């Protein structure tokens, strides 16, 4: 029987893993949002909400979230296949390298904090696979872990938007709240996903990510 104290400890670890202050360097990347705000494609709170819901339904949500769910409990061979699939699906170099860098940082910090619990952690490379594998190794519930992963991304993007747009913190949080149904649907689908389901089609974002390095002024790396 699982004790309440043990479960509470594990949930605290999950909150720590998903917190924006966890030193993975994820805050340095906007996932193409910086280009879209500068070119005027995302100008208002409604634009931001539509962008976020679109990514949950057609882009990041059907790629990284599904990979995170599939990585939970996967063996080393399956994790390597998932990482290779993400290499191929992330067509633009910037976002691909960002995913690898954040994944490496996440793994490094987690191993530093919980070395004993993660002694048998299999190799991972991307952020999504690393988060899923870590959650399983730390004894965290799968659904809670995938939910935390989505929440971390969503709140990270709206925080980025407050730096890129004329958008206050309250309006940014309202955008996140308006994405609740899209986020729930994304989580539900990810928990049922198979490797062949990973995909995503967001050409506008791919172009924006590619052009981000050419911007005259930049706050984010990609």
Secondary structure, 3 states (H helix, E strand, C coil): CCCHHHHHHHHHHHHHHHCCCCCCCHHHCCCCHHHHHHCCCCCCHHHHHHHHHHHHHHCHHHHHHHHHHHHCCCCHHHHHHHHHHHHHHCCCHHHHHHHHHHHHHHHHHHHHHCCCCCCCCCCCCCHHHHHHHHHHHCCCCHHHHHHHHHHHHHHHHHHHHHHHCCCCHHHHHHHHHHCHHHHHHHHHHHHCCCHHHCCCCCHHHHHHHHHHHHCCCCCCCC
